[in-house]
Amino acid sequence: MNNAAHFAGAATRLIHASNRETRFVTRFRVADWDVDPAINRVSRGEQVFKLEPKVMEVLVYLAGRP
């Protein structure tokens, strides 16, 4: 498997709230990492990391633009 992001179902939904665009993305993989934006978590096997919301936002943005 290459290092490109693999989106599960590629389901994205945009919601506009108070002039700010919020993007909800389903779980996806980057290399051998599982990324779950809904709970700001990345995991690989037994390793689980909680990310700050802004960090997850950047990861989702970059993963969506390989």
N, C-alpha and C positions, 0 to 999 in steps of 0.2 A: 504494500500500500504506500502511496506517495504521501508527502506532507501536506497536500491540499486539504482544505476543510470538506467534510462530507456531511451535508445537511440531511437530516432524517425527515423525509417528506417535503422538504423545502417550504414548509408552511410559515409564512410571515404575515403579520397583521399590523397595520398602522392605525394609531389612534391619536387624534389631535386633542390635546387638553391644555387650556390656557396658553395658547400660542407655542406650545412645546410639542414636538413630535416624539412619541414614544413608540418603540418597536418591540414587539413580542416575537421571539423566535423559539421554535421548538428545539429540543436537545439535538446536538450534532457532535461530530468527532473532528478533532484536529490531530492528525497523526494517530498516536495510540491513546490520546486523552479524550474522555467523555466530557462534554461541556453542557451544563444545564443552566442556561441564563435565567430561568424563572426563580432559581434559588441561589444564584451567584456561586455556583460550585463547579469545580473541575476535579476529575478523578481519573486514576489509572491504577487498576487493581486495588490494592489495599490503601494506596495513597489518596487522600481526599483533602482538597484545599478550598476554603471559602475565600472568594475574592470581594474586594470592595466594589460597589455598584458601578463606579466610573471605570474601573479596570475592566469589568465584564463588558461594559458598553464599548470600550475600545477593542477588546477581543472579538466581539460580535461584528463590529464594523470591519475590522481587518480580515476576519475569516470570510466575510461575505464578498470580499473584493480581492480574490487571489491574483 
